């Protein structure tokens, strides 16, 4: 179909925050609950609220074939500085 212009598929920058949740009464048995966000600011806000509870958190970007940048994972002490970097 000559002359037709295809629309580019735009992928938003998707972020996730994964929180470790105790599972049952056994020690060392954990499950994770993961929530996704369309922006880094929203992910930071959620992580900041959860971090005050002292739970184990991992945050980062979701892997997408359309993103030119590599996947980013934030955990440990890096998480605190990532949250404060506004």
Secondary structure, DSSP 8 states (H G I E B T S, - for coil): -TT-----------EEEEEEEE-SSSTT-EEEEEEEESSHHHHHHHHHHHHTTT--EEEEE---TT-SS---EEETHHHHHHHH--
